[in-house]
Amino acid sequence: MAIRLTCKTLGAACLGLSMAWFTPAAFALADIIETPARQTDLAPTNLLNDAVRAGDRIVAVGERGHIIYSDDGGQTWAQGSVPVAVTLTAVDFGSETHGWAVGHSGVVLHTEDAGENWSLQLTGIGASELAIASKEDQIAAMEERIEEAPESEVGDLEWALDDLFFAMENMQSDLDIGPVNPLLGVWFENDQHGFVVGAYGMILRTQDGGDTWKDWAPQIDNGQNFHLNGIARIAGGALVIVGEAGQIHVSVDGGSTWERRESPYPGSLFGVIGTGQVNEILAFGLRGNMLFSSDLGKSWRMVPNSAGATLNDGAVADDGRITLVGNGGTVLMSGNGADSFREHFRGDRAGIMSVVPVSGTNLLIVGESGVKITDARGKNLQ
């Protein structure tokens, strides 16, 4: 797990530093939140972290607040108007026109016109304030439990109360620094209901299109606040969240409640998709580890591959072909429902962050070297 760089973890190294030391960083973060993304013809060639379909349109997001969109399968691109210059990590659409993008500094952006214009709905400051208010509610509830509990249970409950206070103090320290923690995943069911997930166990839910958000972390069994890296809906309707330390959480009621699943892999999982078959889950992440379940995560099998590269994203084509992409130009393809994968590596070895199936068996990939149109093995067609 990454270390939270606050005075609590820096210890003696932090002694003697005044809050003035933190002020420039906070101002710098505020600057890029308040500075619109620069329009540039180079946006399609720079780092892009995610790409999705919005109807027939493809929308991709990346560094410096760049959001680009294409109406011809990725042959040509236009750049959206974005009010922030932070790195964006993920994008999803609840309808053909309503979409949300998330990224560093805890930003949540919304579009109503399929990616041409974006507005800022939330920053990490607002997310932290929501989390702190939620933690205060948990502390109040725990104090009531302690008052009413038999003497034999008081000791354990007081330990739990201490943990809540410590977690809230960490959140308040982060808030003093500024909106530093990134959001890493987003999913929307429609133009009203959705979730965003991110670093240190952040998960927020909206039921009004992002006008208001609620801290949903208390609904997740993640007491150590491990990073939550990705969220997706699979065939059959279940939602799945994956993250650090093998975190896997499943909801069968639209995200109202979540159950933690035991994972055969204790490392970081960066993405999750369905295979197209009901209740089937494919999760993947660090060092090429892949986990497959046919029963909503109640049991798992490891999917072998010798590529060994971290896997970042995956997609399923209309013909059922599954493609996973990752670091070092890795492109893995399965035509047998994830029983096995054929391994390919792009010549440039640049990291691939996301993949969208396009015409025939072709792929649109985005990553360190921007947008590329490739064949099924990741070989450039342009």
N, C-alpha and C positions, 0 to 999 in steps of 0.2 A: 504493500500500500504506500502511496506517496505520503510524504511528511508534510503536515500543515505548518507553514513557515510563519508562526506567530511568536510573540514573546514567550508564550507557554512552552513552545518546543525549542526555541533558540536558547533559552535559559540564560546563562551568564553572558553569552555573546550579545544579548539584547540589553543588558544593564547599562544604564547611563544614556540610552538613546531617548530623546524627547519625542513627543508626538510630531514635532516639526520634521523629524527624519522621515516620517511616513507621508507627510503632506504632499511633496512633489509627485510621489507615485500615485496618490489618490487623484491629484490634479491631472496627471497624464492619462489615467484611466477615464476621468471625466471628459478630457479632451476628445478622445477617440469615440466616446459614446455620443458626444455632441457634434462631431465632425462628419459630414456626409461622405460616403464613399466617392472617390474620384472616378470620373468617367475616363476610360482608357480602352483603346483597341486591343491592348495586351491582356485584358481580363480572361479571355478563353485560353491563354497560354500560361497563366500563372496557377499557383496552387489552388485546387478545388477539392473540397472535402466530401461533397455529397451531391447526388443528382437524382431526380425523380420525375415521373410524368404528372402533368396537370392536364388531363384530357389528352389531346394530340400534341400538346406542347411539352418540351423537356426543360426543366429549370434546374440550374446548378448553383451551388454556393461555395464560397471559399475565403481566402485571405483578404484583408483590407476592406471587408464589407462587400466584396464583389458578389453580385447576383446576376447571372446571365440566363437568357432563355432562347430557345430555338423552336421554330415551327416547321422545320424541314428535316427532322431526324438528326440534327446536329451538324448539318452542312454549313449553316450560317448562324450567327449569334447576335443578339442585341443585349445591351446591359440595362438592368433595372435601376430605378432611382431609389437609393438606400440612405437612410438618415444617419448611419453609423459607419465607422471605419474599422471595427473590430473583426477579427477572424471569425467566420461563421462555420459551424461544424455539422449542421444537419438541417434538413428541410422536409416538409411533408404537406400534402394537400388533403383537406377534408372534402373538397369538391373540385370541379374543374377550375374555379376562379379563386376560391378562398384557400390560402396557404399560410404556413407559419415556418419561420426559420429561427434557429437558435445558435448561440455561440459564446465566445469569451465575454467576460464581464457580466455573465448572466443575462445577456440580452435575449428578448423574444420580439421578433418582427412579424408583422401581419400584412398580407396583401389581399385585396378584393378583386384584382384584375389580372389574375394568373401570373403574377410576378413582375409586372411592369413598374408598379409603384408600391413602396413598402412604408409602413408606419411602425414606430417603436411602441410596444405595449408594456414592456417590463425590463428592468435592469437587475443586476445582482443586488443592488441596495434594496429594492422592493422585495426580491426573493428572500434576502436575509431577514428583513423585517417580518415577513410572513412566518419564516421558520422560528424566529425568536418568540413571536406571539404564540405559536403552536406549542413551543417548549414550555412557556409560562403556564399554559393551560394544563399540560401534563404534570408540571410541578404542583400546581394547585390540587389536581385530582389525587396525586400521590400523597400529599399532606393530609387530605381528607381520609384516605385509606389508612394511613398510619394512626390517625386519631381513633378510628373505629376498629382497628385490627387487634386480635388477641396478642398478649405479650410475646408468645412464641414466634410470631411472624414479624414483629416490629423490627428486629435487627436486619433481616434481609431487605425489608422495605426501605429502611433508612439508607442502606447501601445503594439501592436503586435510585433513591432521591438524590444522593450525592452524585451519581452518574449523570442525572438529568441536569443538576446545577453545573457540573463541569462542562457538559456539552453546550449549555446555553452560554457560559462564559467564553468558550471557544468561538461561538457564533458572533458574540458581541465584539470580540477581538478582531475577527475578520471584518466586521462592519466598520470598525474604526479605520482600518486600512483602506477600504473602498470595495468596489464591486469586482473582486478578484477571481471568484470561482466560476468556471465555465459550465454552461449547459452543453450536453453531449448528444442528446437524442430527443426526438419529437414524434408524436403520433396523434392524428386527429381522425375521429370517426366521421365527422361531418363538419358543417361550418359553425358548430357550437361546442361540441364535446371533444376534449383532448387532454393529453399529458405532455409534460416536458420532464426530462430526467438529466442528472448531471453529477458533478463531482461531490464527494463527501455525502453521498446518499440523498442528494436533492431530488425531490419529485413533487411537482405541482400539478394540480388538476383545475381545469376550467369547464364550466357548463354554459358559458355565455359568449363563446367566441374569443375569449381572452380579455374581455373587459374587466373581469375579476378572476383572481386565482386563489386557490386554497392549498396550503402545505399538506401534502399527502404522505409525508415520510412516516408518520405514526402508523400508517396502514401496512407498512412493509417491515418484515422481520430482518432488520439490518442494523442491529444495535451498535456495531462498530463503524457505522457510516461509511462503508465501502462505496467507491465510485459506482454509479449506475451508468453504463455506457450506451445501451441501446434498448429500444422498445419497438415491438412489431405485433401485428395481429396475424394469426395463422388461419388456415382453412378450418372452418367450424366455429370461428368467432372468438376463440380465446386470445387474450393478450399475454405477451411474454416480455419480461425485462431481464436483461443480462448485465453482468458487471464484473467488478474486481473480485478476486478471491473466489472465483467459481460461483458467484451469485446468480441464481436463476429464480425468478418469481413468476407465478402464473395466476391469471384472473379469468374466471369464466362468467363474470357478471359485469362486464364492461369496465372493469377497473375499480369497482366499489370496494371489493375485498381482494386480498392477494394471499397466496400460499407459497411459501418457500419450498423449493425442490432441492433434494440432495444432488450434488454434482459429482461426477467421477473425476473431474479435473479441478484442482484447487487454484489454478492460475486465472489471469484476467481473460474474460470473454468480451470481445469488442462488438459483436454483431449477432443478430438472430433473424432467421427467416422461416417461413413455412415452406414445405415442399410442394404444396398444392393439394396434398391429400389431407383429409380431415384429421385433426389432432396431431399431425406430424410436425416436429420441431427440429430445426438444424441450427445449432449454436456453434460459434467459432471464435478464435482469438489468438492469443499469444503462441508463438512457435508453431503455428499451423494446426493447433489442436481443434478437432471437430467432434461434436457430440450430437448424436441422433436419438430422437425419441418418437415412438409411434403412439404414446399414451399420455400426452400432455405433461411429459417430464416425470412421470412416476417411475419410469425405468429408462436407462440410457445405454447406448453402446458407443464406443469410440470408433470413429471412421478413420481408417488408416490413410496416411499420405506421407510421402518422404520429402515433400518440398521444404518443410521446416520453417517457412516464412510466416510472420504474423499476418492473419487474415482480417480484413477490415469490413467487407461488405459482401452481399450476395444478392442474386436475383433469380427468378424462375421465368423462363420464356413460355410463350403460349403452348409450345409443343412439349412442355414438361422438363426441358433441359435446365439443369441447375448450374449456375456459374458463381464461383467465389473468387474474389480478387484480394490482393494484399501487397505487402512490401516486396521490394526486389523484383517488381514486374511480374508477380505471380498471378497466373490465371488457371484456375482449376475447374474442370467441367465434368458433370455427371449426366449420363443419359439413362441411368437405372435407379432413379429415385434416391440418390445419395448412398447407395450401397458401396460405390467406389468412385474415384475421381481420376481423370487423366490430367497430368500436370504439364503446364507450359509456362515458359518464361519469356517475357518480352526482351528484345535485344538491348533496350536502353536501361533496363533494370530499375527504372524509376518506380517509386511507390504508387500503387493504385488504391484509391480511397473508396470508389463507388463504381457501380456498373448498372447500365440500363440496356435490356435487350431492344434492338431496333429491327430493321427489315431482315427477313429471312433468318439466318443464324448469326447475323452480325451483332456486334456489341458497341455501345458507346461507353467508354471508360473515362473517368476523371481522376486526377491525382496530382502528383508533383509536377508533371509536365503539361498540365492543363487538360484539354479535351482531345480525345483520339477516337476515331471510328476504326474498328478492327473486325477481323473475322472471329470465328468462335474460339480460336486459339490465342487471340490477342495480337495477331499480326496486323500492322497498319494497312488500311485500305486507301488512305489519303496521303 
